[in-house]
């Protein structure tokens, strides 16, 4: 922010939240899908209920949403 916009970012009101017992990636290829799912669930303030075995479905769903340019809701 400082380098690109020449503005300081005020982080004094930010808090750190480290959730416990979150889903874990069990392979070396689903990190992007996991990252997107964590971001989606966190943005909805929803519990992290997805699992490794859901990743093929979520990957296909993400491709569909990108092609259709429309998000499916949970």
Secondary structure as UniProt FT lines:
FT   HELIX           2..5
FT   TURN            12..13
FT   HELIX           31..43
FT   TURN            44..45
FT   HELIX           52..54
FT   HELIX           55..68
//
